[in-house]
Amino acid sequence: MNKSVGDSRAQGWPAWLALASFLIAIAVLKFSFHELWKDEWQAWLIATDTTFSQMMNLLPGEGHPALWFLLMRAASWVGHLFLLPSQDVWILQTLHFLLVASTLYIFFIHIRLRLWIKCGLAFSYFMFFEYGIINRSYILLQLFSFAYVALAQRDKNQPWLAGLVLFLICQVEVYGVMMAVALLAYEVWKNETDAISEKIKSSWQQIVWVVGGLLIFYFTVSTGKSVALADGQQIDWAWSAMALQAITFDTLFIGLLPTVLSQFNLIGFLCGVGVLTALFFLFRTSKSIIIAYGLFFAALLVFTFLIYHGGPRQWGVQLLFFVCMLSLLYADNKMPKWGVYFVAAIIFVQSIHNLKIIKKEVTYPFSNSMAAGTYIKKNIAASIPILGINKPYCTPVIGYVGYRFYSLPYGDSYSYFIWQEKQYIPSMADIENFATTKSVNRLMVINNKPMDLRHYTKLKPVKAFDNPNIREEYYFLYAYERN
């Protein structure tokens, strides 16, 4: 490996200063301004408010393997040894921040790439905010994929360790499976021998690790049913063009045009084709890289088109894999001069979008769930039952309150929700019967939409949590008292 290309370890204190600056900025934004929303609390409550067997049985419905849930479960156990049980937010945020710190340490200190490019990419919307501030499992994709790149750039070959990293990527989510298989293809084809059999023989350890990772992923996530089309619809061939735009232009140049989730436009599609063409010419100088990137892109495109449309959060894995391939290309001294300007354009657009989102995060709450949960915890006795009408929206409030709500028609308590479960809308009579069953004279009702008081005549409005927020999560609290 040619070390003259810019080994960041030779950059000395500037790399460490950049690392420290980013960690401080992320810590301030995360711990001072970020409120957890539905998806963050859902995973945490499944990991911590279930038995181990219940958690494993819920994973197919979540669509994620066990690794992130096991980490949260362990963090909760360790955290509660030293902290009060009410510190769940702090524990989850700290766990995620430690993973962010590990990721950026590998990126700044152990990956060979120009420092200004590292700083620009670290401040991209996806690396900084979407995967650095929001407490989701995507940080593990970033951590493990960067760890693989750092290993691949070493002069000393460590196939068993590289294989282990690929195995772990498979345990994050389906996009991790795509990344692991594509990185395995890079591992196989980077071998300079022409014979395929020799390429496979030299990479047998990584192949075994990836096969094992795929099997465990399948058995923890599979429902035993055939994969449905995206959103349960018939094939929408128009979406194939929209999917191409989504995972190219809408991702790398996020914010320049409305995403395809808002509308499809010909200019966006043509820009997507242009971005894909630029990526091809950027990576074609390395056979192993163009094969790996082509395999990943094809898998992501087919999955986005046929299985799950997703949104910017999911499409952002394209940026992560782009960073991996870019680092490998740069370390091999194969980046064309024009590629630097292409990367600079991506960094510029990503940084502008990131600044806009940071401004929103500082100006507005991420969700109103913390405000609702804090109010309930402070003003309503824990002995008073709370009916949460819409489970998915009530879950983050439950996280902040610290105890379960109830649902109808069966009156069961809950903290997390089941994605496929239909939401039951109770009648006024249902609410009255529930109060009778619980033998209480007073209960609370919370919903993400205002209740129609023409039908719910015995409910009294208590407080509305309808301030502007990034996730557009609103809450309306009512009281019911028996005569």
C-alpha positions in Angstrom: 0.0 0.0 0.0 1.4 3.4 -1.0 1.6 5.5 2.2 2.3 8.7 0.3 -1.3 9.1 -0.6 -2.1 10.8 2.7 -2.3 8.4 5.6 -4.2 10.4 8.2 -1.9 9.1 10.9 0.9 11.1 9.3 -1.3 14.3 9.5 -0.7 14.5 13.2 -2.5 17.0 15.4 -4.8 18.4 12.6 -6.6 15.1 12.4 -7.0 14.8 16.1 -8.2 18.4 16.3 -10.8 17.8 13.6 -12.0 14.6 15.5 -12.3 16.5 18.8 -14.2 19.4 17.1 -16.7 17.1 15.5 -17.3 15.1 18.7 -17.8 18.3 20.8 -20.3 19.7 18.2 -22.2 16.4 18.0 -22.3 16.1 21.8 -23.7 19.6 22.3 -26.4 19.1 19.7 -27.3 15.6 20.8 -27.4 16.1 24.6 -28.7 19.7 24.6 -31.2 19.9 21.8 -32.3 16.5 20.5 -35.5 14.9 21.6 -36.1 11.3 20.9 -39.0 10.5 18.5 -41.1 7.4 17.6 -38.5 5.2 15.9 -35.8 5.8 18.5 -38.1 5.0 21.4 -39.7 2.0 19.6 -36.3 0.2 19.4 -35.3 1.1 22.9 -38.6 -0.1 24.5 -38.5 -3.4 22.5 -34.9 -3.9 23.8 -35.6 -3.0 27.4 -39.3 -3.6 28.1 -39.5 -7.3 27.0 -38.1 -10.6 27.9 -35.3 -11.9 25.7 -37.6 -14.3 23.9 -40.2 -11.6 23.4 -37.6 -9.3 21.9 -36.3 -12.0 19.5 -39.9 -12.8 18.4 -40.5 -9.1 17.6 -37.5 -8.7 15.3 -39.1 -10.0 12.1 -41.8 -7.4 12.4 -39.2 -4.7 13.0 -37.2 -5.9 9.9 -33.9 -5.6 11.9 -31.6 -8.3 13.3 -30.6 -8.4 16.9 -27.3 -6.6 17.2 -28.6 -3.0 17.9 -31.3 -4.4 20.3 -28.7 -6.4 22.2 -26.4 -3.4 22.5 -29.3 -1.3 23.9 -30.3 -4.1 26.2 -26.8 -4.4 27.6 -26.5 -0.6 27.9 -29.7 -0.4 29.8 -28.5 -3.1 32.2 -25.2 -1.4 32.8 -26.7 2.0 33.0 -29.2 1.1 35.6 -26.5 -0.3 37.8 -25.2 3.3 38.2 -28.1 5.5 37.4 -31.8 5.9 38.4 -34.2 4.0 36.2 -35.6 7.3 34.8 -32.3 7.9 32.9 -33.2 5.9 29.8 -32.8 8.9 27.5 -29.3 9.6 28.8 -28.3 5.9 28.5 -29.5 5.6 24.9 -27.9 8.9 23.9 -24.6 8.0 25.5 -24.5 4.5 23.9 -25.1 6.1 20.5 -22.6 8.8 21.1 -19.9 6.3 22.0 -20.6 4.5 18.7 -20.4 7.9 16.9 -17.1 8.6 18.6 -15.7 5.2 17.6 -16.8 5.7 14.0 -15.2 9.2 13.7 -12.0 8.0 15.4 -11.6 5.3 12.8 -12.5 7.7 10.0 -10.2 10.5 11.0 -7.3 8.6 12.4 -7.1 5.3 10.5 -8.6 5.9 7.0 -6.4 7.3 4.3 -8.1 10.3 2.7 -7.3 14.0 2.5 -8.2 15.7 5.7 -10.4 18.4 4.1 -12.4 15.7 2.4 -12.8 13.9 5.7 -14.0 17.1 7.4 -16.4 17.8 4.6 -17.9 14.3 4.5 -18.1 14.2 8.3 -20.2 17.4 8.1 -22.5 15.9 5.5 -26.1 15.7 6.4 -26.1 11.9 6.7 -22.9 11.4 8.6 -23.3 14.3 11.0 -27.1 14.5 11.6 -29.1 11.6 10.3 -26.6 9.0 11.6 -24.7 11.0 14.2 -27.5 12.8 16.1 -30.6 10.5 15.7 -30.2 7.4 17.8 -30.7 4.6 15.3 -28.8 1.5 14.2 -27.5 3.2 11.1 -24.5 4.3 13.1 -23.4 0.6 13.2 -23.4 0.5 9.4 -21.1 3.5 9.4 -18.8 2.1 12.2 -18.4 -1.4 10.6 -18.0 -0.2 7.0 -15.4 2.3 8.0 -13.6 -0.4 10.1 -13.5 -2.6 7.0 -12.0 0.2 4.9 -9.4 0.9 7.6 -8.4 -2.8 7.6 -8.4 -3.0 3.8 -6.0 0.0 3.6 -3.5 -1.7 6.0 -0.3 -3.2 4.6 -0.9 -6.3 6.8 -3.6 -8.6 5.6 -6.0 -9.7 8.4 -8.7 -11.8 6.6 -10.3 -13.2 9.8 -10.8 -9.7 11.2 -12.1 -8.3 7.9 -14.5 -11.3 7.8 -15.7 -10.6 11.3 -16.4 -7.0 10.4 -18.4 -8.1 7.4 -20.3 -10.6 9.6 -21.2 -7.7 12.0 -22.4 -5.5 9.1 -24.9 -8.2 8.2 -26.3 -8.1 11.7 -27.4 -4.4 11.5 -30.1 -4.5 8.8 -30.8 -5.4 5.2 -28.8 -2.5 3.8 -25.9 -3.9 5.8 -26.3 -7.2 4.0 -26.0 -5.4 0.7 -22.9 -3.6 1.9 -21.3 -6.8 3.2 -21.8 -8.7 0.0 -20.5 -5.8 -2.1 -17.4 -5.4 0.2 -16.8 -9.1 -0.1 -16.8 -8.8 -3.9 -14.2 -6.1 -3.5 -12.2 -8.4 -1.2 -12.3 -11.2 -3.8 -11.5 -9.1 -6.9 -8.7 -7.0 -5.3 -6.6 -10.2 -5.5 -4.4 -9.6 -8.6 -4.6 -13.2 -9.8 -6.7 -13.8 -12.9 -8.1 -17.1 -11.9 -11.5 -16.9 -10.2 -10.8 -20.1 -8.2 -7.6 -18.4 -6.8 -9.5 -15.3 -6.0 -12.1 -17.3 -4.0 -9.4 -19.4 -2.4 -7.6 -16.4 -1.1 -10.8 -14.9 0.4 -12.3 -18.1 1.8 -12.3 -16.8 5.4 -14.2 -13.7 4.5 -16.6 -15.7 2.5 -17.3 -18.1 5.4 -18.0 -15.1 7.7 -20.4 -13.4 5.3 -22.3 -16.7 4.6 -22.6 -17.1 8.4 -23.8 -13.5 8.7 -26.4 -14.0 6.0 -27.8 -17.1 7.6 -28.1 -15.5 11.0 -29.7 -12.4 9.5 -32.2 -14.6 7.7 -33.2 -16.7 10.7 -33.6 -13.6 13.0 -35.5 -11.4 10.5 -37.4 -13.8 8.3 -41.1 -14.1 8.8 -41.3 -17.3 6.8 -43.4 -15.5 4.2 -42.5 -14.4 0.7 -41.3 -10.8 0.4 -44.1 -8.4 -0.5 -43.9 -5.6 -3.0 -43.2 -2.1 -1.7 -46.1 -0.8 0.3 -48.1 -3.9 -0.6 -48.8 -2.5 -4.1 -48.4 -4.0 -7.6 -45.3 -3.2 -9.5 -45.2 0.5 -10.3 -42.8 0.8 -13.2 -42.8 4.6 -13.0 -41.2 4.2 -9.6 -38.1 2.5 -11.2 -37.1 5.9 -12.6 -38.0 7.6 -9.3 -35.9 5.0 -7.3 -32.9 5.8 -9.5 -33.3 9.5 -8.7 -33.9 8.8 -5.0 -30.7 6.8 -4.4 -28.5 9.0 -6.6 -29.3 12.7 -6.9 -31.8 13.0 -4.0 -29.2 11.4 -1.7 -25.8 12.8 -2.7 -27.2 16.2 -3.6 -29.9 16.3 -1.1 -32.1 19.4 -0.9 -31.4 20.8 -4.3 -34.7 19.4 -5.6 -37.8 18.0 -3.9 -37.3 14.3 -3.3 -39.3 11.8 -5.3 -41.5 11.3 -2.2 -42.9 14.7 -2.9 -43.0 14.5 -6.7 -41.3 13.1 -9.7 -39.7 15.5 -12.2 -37.8 14.8 -15.4 -35.0 17.2 -14.3 -34.4 15.2 -11.2 -34.3 11.9 -13.1 -31.8 13.2 -15.6 -29.7 14.6 -12.8 -29.8 11.1 -11.2 -28.6 9.6 -14.5 -25.9 12.2 -14.6 -24.7 11.4 -11.0 -24.7 7.6 -11.8 -22.6 8.3 -14.9 -20.2 10.4 -12.9 -19.9 7.6 -10.3 -19.2 5.0 -13.0 -16.3 7.1 -14.5 -15.0 7.9 -11.0 -14.8 4.2 -9.9 -14.0 2.5 -13.2 -10.3 3.0 -12.8 -10.3 0.2 -10.2 -11.9 -3.1 -11.3 -12.5 -4.3 -7.7 -14.1 -1.0 -6.7 -16.4 -0.7 -9.8 -17.6 -4.3 -9.3 -18.3 -3.7 -5.6 -20.0 -0.4 -6.2 -22.0 -1.8 -9.1 -23.2 -4.8 -7.0 -24.2 -2.5 -4.1 -26.0 0.0 -6.3 -27.9 -2.7 -8.2 -29.1 -4.3 -4.9 -30.1 -1.0 -3.5 -32.0 0.0 -6.6 -33.9 -3.2 -6.9 -34.8 -3.2 -3.1 -35.9 0.4 -3.3 -37.9 -0.2 -6.4 -39.6 -3.6 -5.5 -39.5 -4.1 -1.7 -39.4 -0.9 0.3 -39.4 2.6 -1.0 -37.9 4.1 2.1 -36.8 7.7 2.4 -33.7 9.8 2.8 -32.7 8.0 6.0 -32.5 4.7 4.1 -31.2 6.1 0.9 -28.3 7.7 2.9 -26.5 4.3 3.0 -25.6 5.2 -0.6 -23.5 8.0 0.8 -21.8 5.7 3.3 -20.8 3.2 0.6 -19.7 6.0 -1.6 -17.3 7.2 1.2 -16.0 3.6 1.6 -15.3 3.3 -2.2 -13.8 6.8 -2.4 -11.4 6.0 0.5 -10.3 2.8 -1.2 -9.9 4.5 -4.5 -7.9 7.3 -3.0 -5.6 5.0 -1.0 -4.8 3.2 -4.3 -3.8 6.5 -5.9 -6.5 6.0 -8.6 -8.7 9.0 -8.1 -8.9 11.2 -11.2 -8.4 14.9 -10.8 -11.9 15.8 -11.8 -13.1 13.5 -9.0 -12.0 16.0 -6.4 -14.3 18.6 -7.8 -17.2 16.1 -7.9 -16.6 15.2 -4.2 -16.3 18.9 -3.4 -19.7 19.5 -5.0 -21.3 16.7 -2.9 -19.7 18.1 0.3 -20.9 21.6 -0.5 -24.6 20.5 -1.0 -24.6 18.1 1.9 -23.1 20.8 4.2 -25.7 23.4 3.2 -28.5 20.9 3.9 -27.0 19.9 7.2 -26.7 23.5 8.3 -30.5 24.0 7.6 -31.4 20.9 9.6 -29.1 21.9 12.5 -30.8 25.3 12.6 -34.2 23.6 12.7 -33.0 21.3 15.5 -31.8 24.2 17.6 -34.9 26.3 16.8 -37.7 23.7 17.1 -38.1 20.6 19.1 -37.5 17.4 17.1 -40.8 16.1 18.5 -43.5 17.2 21.0 -43.2 13.8 22.7 -40.8 15.1 25.4 -43.1 18.0 26.2 -46.1 15.8 26.5 -44.3 13.1 28.6 -42.7 15.7 30.9 -46.1 17.3 31.5 -47.8 14.0 32.3 -45.0 12.9 34.6 -45.1 16.2 36.5 -48.8 16.8 36.7 -50.6 13.4 36.6 -50.3 10.8 39.3 -49.0 7.5 38.1 -52.0 5.7 39.6 -54.3 7.4 37.0 -54.6 5.1 33.9 -53.8 6.7 30.6 -55.4 5.5 27.4 -53.1 6.0 24.4 -55.3 5.9 21.3 -52.6 5.7 18.5 -49.9 3.3 19.7 -47.1 4.3 17.3 -47.5 8.0 18.2 -47.9 7.3 21.9 -44.8 5.2 22.2 -42.3 8.2 22.5 -44.5 9.8 25.1 -44.4 6.5 27.1 -40.7 6.6 26.8 -40.5 10.0 28.5 -43.2 9.2 31.1 -41.5 6.0 32.1 -44.5 3.7 32.5 -47.0 2.0 30.2 -50.3 3.3 28.8 -53.4 1.3 28.0 -55.1 0.4 24.7 -58.6 -0.7 23.7 -60.6 -2.7 23.0 -58.9 -5.2 25.4 -57.5 -2.8 28.0 -54.0 -4.2 27.7 -51.0 -2.1 28.8 -48.2 -1.4 26.3 -45.1 0.5 25.7 -44.0 -0.4 22.1 -46.3 -1.1 19.1 -46.6 -3.7 16.4 -46.1 -2.3 12.9 -48.8 -4.6 11.3 -51.3 -4.0 14.1 -54.4 -2.1 13.1 -55.2 0.9 15.4 -58.5 0.6 17.2 -60.4 3.9 17.6 -62.6 3.5 20.8 -66.0 5.0 21.2 -67.1 7.1 24.2 -68.8 4.0 25.6 -65.6 2.0 25.3 -63.8 4.6 27.4 -66.5 4.6 30.0 -66.5 0.8 30.2 -62.7 0.8 30.6 -63.0 3.2 33.6 -65.5 0.9 35.1 -63.3 -2.2 34.6 -60.3 -0.4 36.1 -62.5 0.8 39.0 -61.3 4.4 38.7 -63.2 7.6 38.7 -60.7 9.4 36.6 -58.5 8.6 33.6 -56.6 10.4 30.9 -56.8 10.0 27.1 -54.0 11.0 24.8 -54.0 11.0 21.0 -51.9 12.4 18.2 -55.0 14.2 16.8 -57.8 16.3 18.4 -60.7 14.2 19.6 -64.1 15.1 18.2 -65.9 16.4 21.3 -69.2 16.1 19.5 -68.8 12.3 19.8 -66.6 12.2 22.9 -68.9 14.3 25.0 -67.5 13.4 28.4 -63.9 14.2 27.6 -62.5 17.4 28.8 -59.4 19.0 27.1 -56.4 19.3 29.4 -53.6 20.4 27.2 -52.5 20.5 23.6 -48.9 19.9 22.6 -49.1 21.3 19.1 -46.0 23.4 18.8 -44.1 23.3 15.5 -41.6 20.4 15.5 -39.4 18.7 13.0 -41.1 15.3 13.0 -44.6 16.8 13.1 -45.6 14.7 16.1 -48.5 16.5 18.0 -50.4 15.4 21.1 -53.7 16.2 22.7 -54.5 15.3 26.3 -58.0 14.8 27.7 -59.5 13.9 31.1 -62.5 11.7 31.8 -64.3 11.7 35.1 -67.1 9.4 36.2 -70.1 11.0 37.9 
